Amino acid sequence: MPDRYNPQVIDHLVRPRNVGELEEASGTGESGDASCGDVARFTVGIRENRLEEVRYKVYGCAACIAAGSALSELVGGGSLLDAARVSKGDLEEALGGPLPSGKEHALTLVLDALHKAIEDHWNKEAGEMLVEGYGGLRTGASGEKTVVVATSGGVDSAVTALLMKEAGYDVACVTFRLHDGERGSRSCCSPDTVLFARDTAHRMGLPHFTLNLKELFDRRVMKDFVGSYAEGNTPNPCVSCNAHVKFHAASFLADKLGFEHVATGHYARVVEDPDGAGVTMARPVDEAKDQTYVLWPVPKDLLARTVFPLGEHRKEEVRRIAEDRGLAVAYTPESQDICFIPDGNYRGFVRKKVSAEPGEIVDREGHALGRHKGVVDFTVGQRRGIGVAAPTPLYVTEVRPKTGQVVVGKKADLETREVRVGGLNWFLAPENAESVQIRYNGRPVPCEIEHVSGDDGGEVVARLAAPVFGVAPGQSAVFYSGEKVVGGGVVRRNT
Amino acid sequence: MTEGSVYLDHAASTPLDPRVLEAMLPHLRGAGGNPSSLHAPGAAAREAIEEARVSVAGLLGARPDEIFFTSGGTESDNLAILGLAASDPEKKHVVVSAVEHAAVRGAARHLESRGYEVTRLGVDADGRVSPEDLATALRPQTALVAVMWANNEVGTVQPVAELAEVCRERGVPLHADAVQAAGRLRIDVSSVPVSTLAVSSHKLYGPQGVGALYVREGVKLSPVLFGGGQEGGLRSGTENVAGIAGFGAASRLASEEMEERVRHEEGLREQLISGVLALPGVRLNGHREERLSNNIHLCIDGVEAESLVLFLDAIGYAVGSGSACASGTAGHRASPVLIAMGRGEDEAFSAVRISVGKDTTREEVEGFLGAFSTAVSRLRELSPLYAS
């Protein structure tokens, strides 16, 4: 690596292009901060997915100034997709080759500022949609091979994008900003996960976008998660995200770009129903990675435009594909259970958000057995940390937030043969349901379902052929017919 | 130096004086005898070294046998600090100022990694160490103190005489890095009781790669290089004869011309200071009076130092960002000197050093002021942080 700048850098430093700020910008993006020594700000004028105008300002070293200038030249006047494709390598080439050692950060900084400006444009276009949830889903199909792939920087989504590209699709990658708990969030650029996802897309020659969904995610996933715990339920945040956030946002971007499909790195399949009932979801080839249990709430009209290419592959194959194609993500660890609680301490997380009132631990007959520090610490089926001595192991059988009571009992008390399910989403007619799965990686249990009325558009009762233990309100219940997902819902209280 | 560019970075390195070059040439062209050899070429080399030793001693008010040639300022600082520490191994405490050159900081850090305790003396907003603070920091276990004579970045001159007096009273050796001071300030070790003192040739129009350590008679110092026992056993290795001859010539010229050079530099310095301070958002760092004759050190709002230095370079003016040794290395690092003086990191990123020399002209300074104003306003137009 050289320790001096190329003449191109000095030329951009002394004669910077496109300096300034647009007065009526479609988007503004800033990256860096004065205490790091570098700040880049881009303003963009976007019309009909073309970057008609670009202006930039930089406070920072010569590399940052020159990189900003060169980037503005590369993307100005071109299509948004081409702008979103410009990689650090492209930028380096425009600057006459590698930057001196320690200056590579300049490329990341200015690209991040440009990407944030484009992100700002999308957020303005979306208005309340990315806060309230995207409802304006387009119908009809053009049959074009174009796809927006939701990427996280991990191996699964990267390989998804690669497989779509190799299948002849025009691919645009999108990464969502969901919360502030991302790795590297405190640094002055975007979180590492966003930067990594962008780099990965660029190394595949693919355009990359970011969308800020923090408000939507907070409202539909995090608040729901906390509220659900406070009500004594056992929520699954991935389910809420799939129900309201991820697929809707990807579809929004696809519609804005005029793209046909959306794809994610989930292990599931989308299959045509032979009876002409449209598409349905089916279990993937790699049953150990099966994610259909958390995908049940994807609306059917969104599923119709969704592709899950990993559904046809085993995880080992996915890793091998990444390795063969030289994707740097090949060895990234499996992602966390709950992305916004990276340390896994979800009780601690919930406790920070809601005040926990102490209360009574009682048996089924209502006899007080002890005290607890808050119902949020308990979930149905829990055995550890109850804090009451007993000759046989005690389990939480019920959490009653209204009275602050935690009910405990024997394991047998957790047994149930009837599960009430609401908040339903069906891909196929309910009567197709042959079995129900009540846990991630759980076994489906044969069942019959019976419609009952409910206050939110219908509930069903699943009568199980065999007893299951520790069914907690808030968990998902997903109905299957063989490999196919018939539909799913949320376990309700049996009252 | 690039042809045609105006050189205003004398604190980083000075151009070789043609008269110094003349003094060096015979040794570069000649027989190249080893000064330790018995034959005539060896004797000629030895004679050149001893003559240079007299000249360097003269510049410092020292005796020739108290001067030991080294490869430069960094080696002299390391030899002094590591050598003083090693000569009194029972004492495990070291005091250095917070604004030392990287050579002193690095040597102190090395001792720290070997179990020494290091006290770093803070400085005031001008970068000066107080003698009272020093007195408080000394302990019976203090092996040595290192405070520079004048600061390489901001140009502040330390109250060395008072600091040396504190050390003398307490019987603790004081090492002074006088790399920037030598040739610009009257240094007289016969009246200022420093124990060791580092100087470098290329800061006073001599060649790069040669320096010296003054070691007061009676001060015990262990060598850090071992071998043929040259330089009184303190610095083994065949001497850099041409370099030392050049250093000698440069020292002699510096002694002879010091008053004239200082007067000339101070005039240019004041012209520069009043010119740059006329621009908005420009501040002078370092002590207003107690400063090196050639040093102007500035913080410039809304402008990052490296881009300013390179911008000026592209339009024909060579100045320094921070200190030359620290810049050019990976990434952004705020100058510890400015941080010690209480400046914020963002200010420290905007620091440039302009240092004139004996051959700088008024016209060059005028030209520079115009270029500086252009560069600053162009970079401010670019800056998202600066609102005019």
Boltz contact constraints between the chains, C-beta under 6 A:
constraints:
  - contact:
      token1: [A, 10]
      token2: [B, 314]
      max_distance: 6.0
  - contact:
      token1: [A, 13]
      token2: [B, 310]
      max_distance: 6.0
  - contact:
      token1: [A, 13]
      token2: [B, 311]
      max_distance: 6.0
  - contact:
      token1: [A, 14]
      token2: [B, 314]
      max_distance: 6.0
  - contact:
      token1: [A, 19]
      token2: [B, 382]
      max_distance: 6.0
  - contact:
      token1: [A, 34]
      token2: [B, 346]
      max_distance: 6.0
  - contact:
      token1: [A, 34]
      token2: [B, 385]
      max_distance: 6.0
  - contact:
      token1: [A, 35]
      token2: [B, 345]
      max_distance: 6.0
  - contact:
      token1: [A, 35]
      token2: [B, 346]
      max_distance: 6.0
  - contact:
      token1: [A, 37]
      token2: [B, 332]
      max_distance: 6.0
  - contact:
      token1: [A, 37]
      token2: [B, 349]
      max_distance: 6.0
  - contact:
      token1: [A, 39]
      token2: [B, 384]
      max_distance: 6.0
  - contact:
      token1: [A, 39]
      token2: [B, 385]
      max_distance: 6.0
  - contact:
      token1: [A, 41]
      token2: [B, 384]
      max_distance: 6.0
  - contact:
      token1: [A, 57]
      token2: [B, 382]
      max_distance: 6.0
  - contact:
      token1: [A, 57]
      token2: [B, 384]
      max_distance: 6.0
  - contact:
      token1: [A, 58]
      token2: [B, 382]
      max_distance: 6.0
  - contact:
      token1: [A, 59]
      token2: [B, 304]
      max_distance: 6.0
  - contact:
      token1: [A, 59]
      token2: [B, 383]
      max_distance: 6.0
  - contact:
      token1: [A, 59]
      token2: [B, 384]
      max_distance: 6.0
  - contact:
      token1: [A, 59]
      token2: [B, 385]
      max_distance: 6.0
  - contact:
      token1: [A, 60]
      token2: [B, 304]
      max_distance: 6.0
  - contact:
      token1: [A, 61]
      token2: [B, 304]
      max_distance: 6.0
  - contact:
      token1: [A, 61]
      token2: [B, 306]
      max_distance: 6.0
  - contact:
      token1: [A, 61]
      token2: [B, 307]
      max_distance: 6.0
  - contact:
      token1: [A, 62]
      token2: [B, 306]
      max_distance: 6.0
  - contact:
      token1: [A, 62]
      token2: [B, 307]
      max_distance: 6.0
  - contact:
      token1: [A, 62]
      token2: [B, 310]
      max_distance: 6.0
  - contact:
      token1: [A, 65]
      token2: [B, 307]
      max_distance: 6.0
  - contact:
      token1: [A, 101]
      token2: [B, 330]
      max_distance: 6.0
  - contact:
      token1: [A, 102]
      token2: [B, 330]
      max_distance: 6.0
  - contact:
      token1: [A, 102]
      token2: [B, 331]
      max_distance: 6.0
